[in-house]
Amino acid sequence: MAYPPAAHSSPPRQPSVKVILTSADLHRVVDRIAHQILEKTQGAADTVLLGIPTRGAPLASRLAARISSFEGISVPVGVLDITLYRDDLRRHATRAVGPTQLPAGGIDGKRVILVDDVLFSGRTVRAALDALGDLGRPATVQLAVLVDRGHRQLPIRADYVGKNIPTALAENVKVTLAETDGADEVRLHGEEAR
């Protein structure tokens, strides 16, 4: 009995990883954002930094530390958990609700700068704005992100951007920070051609 020749299949695509920001690059970017905040806010007067977990919280703390080292100004820092405000709760596994920690002076009448690691669709920021509305009434709300990768689904833009990284929709930007992951780095994950 003769068998047909085996079909040759193409090898599977291998994931590609490209380092976008090294640890040193990431530190320079945080310094640049801190300087931009100082310039745009006339010395960070009446400013509060609210980090969006997971990686936005340590980034907010780093920005406050750099602002303090540059100008000797203490900028209040808090954490804004957005879990219950997300519009994808039914589509993803249940998440534990994290703590929201507002600075002692609160946010009423302040300039609140939301801090996150990656700006993508804009849905995380929309959830943060909803959460913020339940906590107080800031004078203004701004957004600082380490990376803006494009592909917005909502009309949201960042006021402070560390690095714009044009990406394909199928690619993924992965930020690691020493506080949460043991190392500082930003990588672009994608697929190599066959």
TAGI-V771101 format. One line per field, one symbol per residue. phi: phi as a letter, one per 30 degrees, with the letter a starting at -180 (. if undefined). burial: + if it has 24 or more other ideal C-beta (glycine too) atoms within 12 Angstrom, else -. A space follows every 10 residues. Layout:
# TAGI-V771101
phi=???
burial=???
This chain:
# TAGI-V771101
phi=.ccdddddcd dddcdcbbdc bdeddddddd dddddddddd chiidhcbcc dcecdddddd dddddddddd bicccdbbbc dcedcdcced cbedcddcdc bddedibeic dccdbbdbcb djdddedddd ddddclbddb bbbbbdbcci idcbdbbddb bdadbdbddd dbccccbedc bjacabbccb cddd
burial=---------- ---------+ +----++-++ -+++++++-- +--+--++++ ++++++++++ +++++++--- --+-++++++ +++-++---- ---------+ -++---+--+ ++++++++++ -++++++++- ++--+--+-- ++++++++++ -----+-+++ +++-+-+--- +++++++--- ---++++++- ----
